[in-house]
Amino acid sequence: MPAPYSEDLRQKAIAAIERGERKSNVSRMLNISRNTLDLWLKRIEQTGNCQAITHYQQGNRHKITDWQRFREFVKRHGGKTQAQMASLWGEGVSQQNISDAMKKLV
């Protein structure tokens, strides 16, 4: 994923708009899309600043979240295949979920 635009660039763009510059001119001058500029303005309207969003969930949520319970489960059923373990665990967990979780335990 590309890095977010710098805070300095965001502030310059917003300051130009507040001075009365046209959005299309600002976007061309700073080499940003008009949509990006509109999103920054909308964020300022909603939150009061145009900082980049951080600490958000990336990827899928993990289906196995109770790691202590999973460790004990693996100790009890470690001799079974991952597909069998998935059916024993339940809760919509697949063989791939079991595989991924076992990699995290190591």
GROMACS elastic network, one bead per residue, 0.5 to 0.9 nm:
[ bonds ]
;  ai    aj funct       b0    kb
    3     6     6  0.87039   500
    4     7     6  0.87858   500
    4    52     6  0.63950   500
    4    53     6  0.86447   500
    5     8     6  0.83788   500
    5     9     6  0.67205   500
    5    10     6  0.70227   500
    5    52     6  0.76035   500
    6     9     6  0.53590   500
    6    10     6  0.64550   500
    6    11     6  0.87797   500
    6    51     6  0.86203   500
    6    52     6  0.82774   500
    7    10     6  0.50890   500
    7    11     6  0.61852   500
    7    12     6  0.86715   500
    7    50     6  0.79293   500
    7    51     6  0.63873   500
    7    52     6  0.77168   500
    8    11     6  0.51544   500
    8    12     6  0.62266   500
    8    13     6  0.86923   500
    9    12     6  0.51063   500
    9    13     6  0.62141   500
    9    14     6  0.86622   500
    9    30     6  0.77967   500
   10    13     6  0.52139   500
   10    14     6  0.62380   500
   10    15     6  0.85718   500
   10    37     6  0.83393   500
   10    40     6  0.75435   500
   10    50     6  0.69268   500
   10    51     6  0.78525   500
   11    14     6  0.51570   500
   11    15     6  0.59801   500
   11    16     6  0.85338   500
   11    50     6  0.79176   500
   12    15     6  0.50981   500
   12    16     6  0.61522   500
   12    17     6  0.87128   500
   12    30     6  0.87636   500
   13    16     6  0.51974   500
   13    17     6  0.63951   500
   13    18     6  0.87258   500
   13    23     6  0.87818   500
   13    26     6  0.64292   500
   13    27     6  0.78238   500
   13    30     6  0.74531   500
   13    37     6  0.75062   500
   14    17     6  0.51335   500
   14    18     6  0.61789   500
   14    19     6  0.86574   500
   14    37     6  0.81387   500
   14    40     6  0.79675   500
   14    41     6  0.72707   500
   14    50     6  0.87348   500
   15    18     6  0.50113   500
   15    19     6  0.61891   500
   15    20     6  0.88105   500
   15    21     6  0.89644   500
   16    19     6  0.50680   500
   16    20     6  0.65998   500
   16    21     6  0.55401   500
   16    22     6  0.82904   500
   16    23     6  0.86048   500
   16    26     6  0.68789   500
   17    20     6  0.52010   500
   17    22     6  0.65774   500
   17    23     6  0.65492   500
   17    26     6  0.73810   500
   18    21     6  0.72697   500
   20    23     6  0.89164   500
   21    24     6  0.85441   500
   21    25     6  0.69030   500
   21    26     6  0.66997   500
   22    25     6  0.53070   500
   22    26     6  0.63268   500
   22    27     6  0.87096   500
   23    26     6  0.51234   500
   23    27     6  0.60867   500
   23    28     6  0.85961   500
   23    34     6  0.68509   500
   23    37     6  0.74599   500
   23    38     6  0.83308   500
   24    27     6  0.51853   500
   24    28     6  0.62182   500
   24    29     6  0.85504   500
   24    33     6  0.86137   500
   24    34     6  0.63732   500
   25    28     6  0.52063   500
   25    29     6  0.59824   500
   25    30     6  0.85783   500
   26    29     6  0.50466   500
   26    30     6  0.60596   500
   26    31     6  0.81393   500
   26    32     6  0.81909   500
   26    34     6  0.84481   500
   26    37     6  0.85310   500
   27    30     6  0.53991   500
   27    31     6  0.56300   500
   27    33     6  0.56887   500
   27    34     6  0.55791   500
   27    35     6  0.89960   500
   27    36     6  0.85333   500
   27    37     6  0.69396   500
   28    32     6  0.65851   500
   28    33     6  0.76711   500
   28    34     6  0.83429   500
   29    32     6  0.80325   500
   30    33     6  0.88982   500
   32    35     6  0.83841   500
   32    36     6  0.66558   500
   32    37     6  0.72092   500
   33    36     6  0.51983   500
   33    37     6  0.65150   500
   33    38     6  0.87559   500
   34    37     6  0.50993   500
   34    38     6  0.62105   500
   34    39     6  0.86515   500
   35    38     6  0.50019   500
   35    39     6  0.61590   500
   35    40     6  0.86915   500
   36    39     6  0.50519   500
   36    40     6  0.62987   500
   36    41     6  0.87198   500
   37    40     6  0.51388   500
   37    41     6  0.62990   500
   37    42     6  0.86137   500
   38    41     6  0.51162   500
   38    42     6  0.61023   500
   38    43     6  0.85681   500
   39    42     6  0.50181   500
   39    43     6  0.60858   500
   39    44     6  0.86291   500
   39    50     6  0.87104   500
   40    43     6  0.50353   500
   40    44     6  0.62249   500
   40    45     6  0.86405   500
   40    49     6  0.83093   500
   40    50     6  0.53859   500
   40    51     6  0.82728   500
   41    44     6  0.51152   500
   41    45     6  0.62546   500
   41    46     6  0.87191   500
   41    49     6  0.87789   500
   41    50     6  0.72968   500
   42    45     6  0.50381   500
   42    46     6  0.62487   500
   42    47     6  0.85723   500
   42    50     6  0.84995   500
   43    46     6  0.50692   500
   43    47     6  0.57613   500
   43    48     6  0.70799   500
   43    49     6  0.65889   500
   43    50     6  0.56488   500
   43    51     6  0.84351   500
   44    47     6  0.53416   500
   44    50     6  0.52397   500
   44    51     6  0.87144   500
   45    48     6  0.58547   500
   45    49     6  0.78564   500
   45    50     6  0.89591   500
   46    49     6  0.82223   500
   47    50     6  0.77808   500
   50    53     6  0.87515   500
   51    54     6  0.88204   500
   53    56     6  0.74313   500
   55    58     6  0.86938   500
   57    60     6  0.78539   500
   57    61     6  0.77533   500
   58    61     6  0.82171   500
   60    63     6  0.87607   500
   61    64     6  0.89552   500
   62    65     6  0.63740   500
   62    97     6  0.81083   500
   62   101     6  0.87797   500
   63    91     6  0.80562   500
   63    92     6  0.79616   500
   63    93     6  0.65243   500
   63    97     6  0.70742   500
   64    67     6  0.71822   500
   64    70     6  0.75496   500
   64    93     6  0.77671   500
   64    97     6  0.75432   500
   64    98     6  0.81512   500
   64   101     6  0.70624   500
   65    68     6  0.89555   500
   65    69     6  0.89033   500
   65    70     6  0.83197   500
   66    69     6  0.55013   500
   66    70     6  0.62493   500
   66    71     6  0.88396   500
   67    71     6  0.60947   500
   67    72     6  0.86603   500
   67   101     6  0.86051   500
   67   105     6  0.82959   500
   68    71     6  0.51421   500
   68    72     6  0.64194   500
   68    73     6  0.85773   500
   69    72     6  0.52609   500
   69    73     6  0.61138   500
   69    74     6  0.87153   500
   70    74     6  0.61179   500
   70    75     6  0.86128   500
   70    89     6  0.88598   500
   70   101     6  0.83452   500
   70   102     6  0.87681   500
   71    74     6  0.51725   500
   71    75     6  0.63201   500
   71    76     6  0.87839   500
   71   102     6  0.86491   500
   71   105     6  0.76107   500
   72    75     6  0.50713   500
   72    76     6  0.63106   500
   72    77     6  0.86278   500
   73    76     6  0.52072   500
   73    77     6  0.60033   500
   73    78     6  0.77446   500
   73    85     6  0.86172   500
   73    89     6  0.81644   500
   74    77     6  0.51343   500
   74    79     6  0.85317   500
   74    85     6  0.82601   500
   74   102     6  0.82001   500
   75    78     6  0.54555   500
   75    79     6  0.86302   500
   76    79     6  0.81007   500
   77    80     6  0.57359   500
   77    81     6  0.86937   500
   77    84     6  0.89006   500
   77    85     6  0.67723   500
   77    88     6  0.89111   500
   78    81     6  0.78270   500
   78    82     6  0.86092   500
   78    85     6  0.80874   500
   80    83     6  0.81103   500
   80    84     6  0.60575   500
   80    85     6  0.63372   500
   81    84     6  0.51879   500
   81    85     6  0.62131   500
   81    86     6  0.86175   500
   81    95     6  0.86210   500
   82    86     6  0.60519   500
   82    87     6  0.86818   500
   82    94     6  0.84564   500
   82    95     6  0.52233   500
   82    96     6  0.78943   500
   82    97     6  0.89818   500
   82    98     6  0.61831   500
   82    99     6  0.67289   500
   83    86     6  0.50546   500
   83    87     6  0.64176   500
   83    88     6  0.87306   500
   83    94     6  0.70697   500
   83    96     6  0.83334   500
   83    98     6  0.80683   500
   84    87     6  0.52324   500
   84    88     6  0.62784   500
   84    89     6  0.86708   500
   84    95     6  0.79493   500
   85    88     6  0.50273   500
   85    89     6  0.60548   500
   85    90     6  0.86158   500
   85    94     6  0.88691   500
   85    95     6  0.74908   500
   85    98     6  0.73101   500
   86    89     6  0.51218   500
   86    90     6  0.62118   500
   86    91     6  0.88012   500
   86    92     6  0.81874   500
   86    93     6  0.55929   500
   86    94     6  0.53946   500
   86    95     6  0.53882   500
   86    96     6  0.85871   500
   86    97     6  0.78251   500
   86    98     6  0.62743   500
   87    90     6  0.52799   500
   87    91     6  0.87198   500
   87    92     6  0.83893   500
   87    93     6  0.74510   500
   87    94     6  0.76514   500
   87    95     6  0.83181   500
   89    92     6  0.83752   500
   89    93     6  0.69261   500
   89    98     6  0.89631   500
   90    93     6  0.58356   500
   90    94     6  0.84976   500
   93    96     6  0.80902   500
   93    97     6  0.59228   500
   93    98     6  0.71915   500
   94    97     6  0.51052   500
   94    98     6  0.65164   500
   94    99     6  0.87180   500
   95    98     6  0.51415   500
   95    99     6  0.62163   500
   95   100     6  0.86997   500
   96   100     6  0.60889   500
   96   101     6  0.84884   500
   97   100     6  0.51598   500
   97   101     6  0.60838   500
   97   102     6  0.85347   500
   98   101     6  0.51381   500
   98   102     6  0.60736   500
   98   103     6  0.86685   500
   99   102     6  0.51961   500
   99   103     6  0.63739   500
   99   104     6  0.88937   500
  100   103     6  0.52249   500
  100   104     6  0.65719   500
  101   104     6  0.51271   500
  101   105     6  0.65576   500
  102   105     6  0.51301   500
  102   106     6  0.68491   500
  103   106     6  0.55429   500
